[in-house]
Amino acid sequence: MDLKLILMTTLLGVFYYCNAQKDGNECISANAKYCGECIQAGAKCGWCKDPGFLNQGETVSARCDEVQSLLKRGCDEGMIENPHGAKRVLKNKPVTNRKKLTEQARLKKLKPEEITQVQPQKLSLTLRSGEPQSFALKFKRAEDYPIDLYYLMDLSYSMKDDLENVKNLGTSLMLEMSKITSDFRIGFGSFVEKTVMPYISTTPAKLLNPCTGDQNCTSPFSYKNVLKLTSDGKLFNTLVGQQHISGNLDSPEGGFDAIMQVAVCGEQIGWRNVTRLLVFSTDAGFHFAGDGKLGGIVLPNDGKCHLENNIYTMSHYYDYPSIAHLVQKLSDNNIQTIFAVTEEFQPVYQELKNLIPKSAVGTLSANSSNVINLIIDAYNSLSSEVILENSKLPEGVTIAYTSHCKNGVVSEGESGRKCSNISIGDEVKFNISITSKGCPKEGKSETIKIKPLGFTEEVEVTLNFICECECHKEGIINSPKCHFGNGTYECGACKCNEGRVGRQCECSSNEVATEDMDRTCRKENSTDICSNNGECVCGTCECKKRDNPEERYSGQYCECDNFNCDRSGNKLCGGHGRCECRVCLCEPMWSGSACDCSLDNRTCIASNGQICNGRGACDCGSCKCTDPKFQGPTCEACPTCPGVCIEHKECVECLAFGTGEKKDKCEEECSTFKVIKVKDRDKLPQPNDANYPVMHCKERDANDCWFYYTYAVNNTEKEVHVVEKPECPSGPDIIPIVLGVVAGIVLIGLALLLIWKLLMIIHDRREFAKFEKEKMNAKWDTGENPIYKSAVTTVVNPKYEGK
């Protein structure tokens, strides 16, 4: 199992290495035949136009390489074609800053076109393939910016009580919005449903009054533009007050048809180039593309305006728009949408909001009484966020955004397109980087536009592409240098006409693979064409290229290369020469097959001025010591001589443990030591393990601990192996001692008590036994008590008569 794992790891490593090699040499991989093709391969690629640059056997594509590689190969810097892109700002009007204006200018009402929120407005970029061009875009939210608000309301029967509250919306909303802007306009539109079955009942009676009972409802309609955008709030109240509820059969409504017409009918709605808000008010879901099939409507929505007398007339002809179509039209017309819906349909419209940029959802009360607060909150939410979008990019062009928002917040990727929590007067910046890969087919200029969503202002960016080198303009068509005019001589090489090949276009493509031509590409007594390192083209070997740009085949038969010479220290020719045709050509003062033998003996001079300290000979710049006790670069080190351990003790102590007399000047005085820590003494190098003498040392440090190390001189380094933990004498452990003493005292006390108790038991038993013995031996007389004495006198009662 371990062997398989190692094998898989090795193969993966080789695979990724090879991929990295290929990815890192895009200039060579391009196999460019002319200068324009070369510079399109990558930003690092250059083309050497020096006519004598190529060596024998090298292909025309060898002129294309990384610039640094071309310089190393001997191409003069002035002969390298390496054009660069450029940036030019064409219109750069500063963003409006009212704080810098005079008092009179601040009080003056600015026209919408006089307010600038985006800078710059127009610029031109010249793009070189793979080379990004960047510019900064500044956005500042203007004060007192005009607002157009269009209120689009569902007039199906379920919205009857809502209509009553909306009738006074005009003046109330005008009053609230005056706190935000002095230039506010409001409009009103309504919608119900497509006027075909099964969405509505098409019976004549129901077409006149779709409601049941005694309810008086207006005829069903798809969308009606009731009031064009106006600054007259009272007119809004009057016209909305004249509206009547209608009805339909199914629950979802045809609101998408209405939104599409509001978005594309700019002239009828009266949109200005200002902040555009669309408030969509409903208590139901929505139909979308495909639902029209239920009514036999199969034509996709065309996204065009179809209002006649302010009524949408093509609802029976075109299907509902798709969500993607709506998103496109709302974005194209810079309309920000506020969905004012009841709580029941909040989840549906939240999902819709996630698909429509710069939109918001608010919870509408059952009778729309909170609609003004909803609109104000939604507007503040939408206007506090800026999101950049760009028009469709040309093929091969990519764009990257980096945002610099408030409080130093920097974001990249998709998050780099937006900034949040922007207040009026705040300024944010975006760094925009545009990169082209390759060149468009026709190489024509392209124009893209970048704008903040929901705003009419935009940045127009003209993209110009570098598809050819400057030397292309000096090309000579049908040049005699290209074999009697069979190609264009440009940038130091022939660009062959169709059907011609070869460095000078000397062959027809039909003549390339012939036996006669192949014969001239074989070395004497060899069957290999071009030594298996190239291809025979027009009787001449063109050597193949390597992934590594530093490695090349050359020679008449591609028999030579510059990477198969002897190596030293893992470096080709020891790093002191160059490889030509598999032989090292050494630099001065170097010799040997790998240029690894130095002829300079200055490195062998010891501190006493002698070569190798008089104890060896200088061979290829290093000393060969004749006395085995001495070693080092100049035979001055003697690791086994007495006193070595004491001599290096302080340096070892400070380097390994940071203690000792030299700890403050350790780096200065001990920089020549290489310290390697080991876990225990068994890991220290032994004399038989190394190819050089090793001295074992045991020394006491500043803390009175013993530390162990070995000292040796390995080549030019003083190599020290140290046991990482010193051996320190352990001090007395107080707790066990105290516990032992206490335990001893207790035990001794217990022992004395036991001994005393034992003695008392023995004594008592002896006394008891003695008592028992005496008791057994005693013989008592049962007669009169010998010690008894009778009374001396007898007293008789004289009165006693003996009765």
Phi, psi and omega in degrees: 000315180296322180295319178297318181298316179297318181296315179296319179298317180297314180298318177298319179299317179296318180300310181293325179295316181296318178298319180297321179297317182291316180297328185278356183232055183295334180293316180287320181298333182293334180051047187292135180261346178211169190297315181301320178294327182292311185289345176277347182289329181177164184290337182271354187278139175227164183235124178273117183264009177293120183301328183262021186286321187286140173273168180298132178094344181279141181279166178300327181294346177291347175289340182264117181199174174296145187303316181297323179292322178296320179296319179295328181279000172103010177277128180294143184302325180289347181259008181258125175271115181212072184291156180234152178287175182208164179230137179220121179273124184261329179217123188220060179286128183296153176293149183291128179231098185293335182295333181271354180278162176288165181301320181292319180291328179293322181286336180290135179281119181277144174285154181306320181288347178271354180261130180241124179246346183235133180219134000281177182255333183207135176207165182236131179243134173255119189253130169257137184308127177082354182253110182289146173242128186241153174209160182260135175246129182250134177233132178226123180288117187283150174279147175055042180279135184299151181226133170249127181235125179246123182262112182252116190241139173285119180253028172290166191300328183292347181260020185300311181289334178293322182300324181298320181285329182286340183298335178254014185292325188305300184292322181295317181290323177300320180295316181291318183288340178295341176285342182258317183214150178269354182237090184233134177232150184225145177223170183217139174217160181222160180212159174227280186194165174299141187270048176224160172291150002265018182283325176226164175274129185260015174291146184306321182292318181288333176292330178278318181216097184286351183273159181265165176069216182265014179289133180260103183243156178277162180298146180294150179209164181275300178211141180225127175272098186285314185221121174295154182306128183214158176266005182265098181293327180292322177298322176301311181299320183294311184290320179293326178296338180273355183280151180234153178289148174239198181202163177210180187265316186264166184284310178297147182251170181267043184294331182294324176301317181293317180298320180298316181292322177297324183287320188263343181265063185299320182291317181290324180284326179093026179298138171254171177277064180224191175294124183248120180243134175241115178263117183253111187248123181202165175236023182219177178279200185217150170272150176219182188310131181105331180291339181295342180298334177299330179257015179077019181257116185242346181288128179297151178298132185272355177068026180243165182278130179226050178263126173234122186054039177065021177236137178286118189257355186246024182293331180278353187252322182249144178292168174296149177288155174280165179296318180298321179295318178297316180302316181298313184290322177295320179290317180299328183257011172058042181257128176259130189255135175242115179269110177259099187231159179288164186299328182300324185256013178304310182302320181296313184283338172295318177295321178295321179300322181294339180267341182251109179299152179054052174227161181219157179235133176234149180273118181271133177292168186303328182243017177064024181290340183259017189296325182294312178299323179298315182295316181298314181296317181294320178298315179299322179293315181292318185284346180274001181233134176242129180234125179271141173225157179233156176288176183301133182272147174297159180300131178087358181257133177238157181225141180229140183243142170227121183261143175239093188266190180298153176061026174074018181282124180242131181228153179231176180069215180296326178292340179288354180276345189224158173226141182243172178057042180268124177264169178298130180093350179285148180236131177233160183232149176232133171263122184244127182241126181243130183231139177247137174249112184081203184222140177304157186304314181265350178070015182282160177290148178234154179237129174238158180235138179239130182211156172282132181302135178087001178239149182277340182287149182208163176252124179263121183243118177266126182256121174249140187247135175272104182254343181224158177280163177297324182291348178297327180294337182265009182296144180253110181289141181051047183289141176300337179291343181256059175049073176062037173082028179270016179189176178259126179270109180217143176055038174082005182213162179270129173258102193291148173291165181299133179092356180245145180222172181106161183297324176250021180058036187276351183236154170273148181297340179282345184258003189294311187262074176240153183295324180297318181290322179298328182297324181286350180261006178255137175289157180304138178058033180226144177261352182278128176281123179055036177056026183061018181241016180188190180236148178268114180238117180057037178077010180232138180284129170248110187289142178285161183259155178262160176295324178279119183296341180281344184257131184216147168266150179204180180103163183300324181246021182056032182276349182255155171209169182243027182223002181251030176273169178297150181241154175218131184062033181062020178242139178296127183054032176063008183077009183237028179187181177235151184265122177230120179051046174067020176230136180280127172256107190280153173287163177303146180072015174227147180213180181101162182294334178246016180053037182254008181249110181279136178266004180265121183264011180294332179286351181262356185279125181280176182294338179270007177087354180271152175284122181056033175060019181072011184238021179185187181236147181272118182231114180056040175083004178225151184277136170254101187288133180275332176267116186296340178291332183262146180207189183098173185296335181233023178057036179255342182273137178226085186293339182261002178286149179302144176091357182293319182297313181294323183297321185257004184304311186297319180293317180296318182296316182287324180287321185275322187237352180071025179235180178098178185291334185259015185296332181277339180233034185293315184295328182285314189265346185236026185288345183274357183268143172247110185260128178238123182268140176236162186286317182215177186294335180292338181275353179293143178299141177258155183305328183277347183278336186250162178269013181215155183298140180235130181252124177271133184230148175224117183227158179260135183266188184293339180264015178065031177251153177269133172234147187244139178204164174241148179237134177206159175248109181256108187058250182254001184256143171273107187259125182235126172255126185236137171290126192294337180241119176294156176265112182250138177296132183279134179281169180296143178266107190296315187300311178299324180296311181300313179300321179295317180297313180300314180298321179297314180300315180298315181296317179298316178301314178299318180297315180299318178299319179295318179297315179299316180298319180296315179298319179296321179296316180297316181298315181298319181295321179296313181297320179294320179295320179297319180297316180297321181294314180296326179295321181290323184280343185288133178239103183267136177283134183272357181281209183288147180293120184295337183264006180283137176233133181282169182292144182284318182240151178242130180252124180248140180284121183291339181276350183288127184251004178077018179272000000 
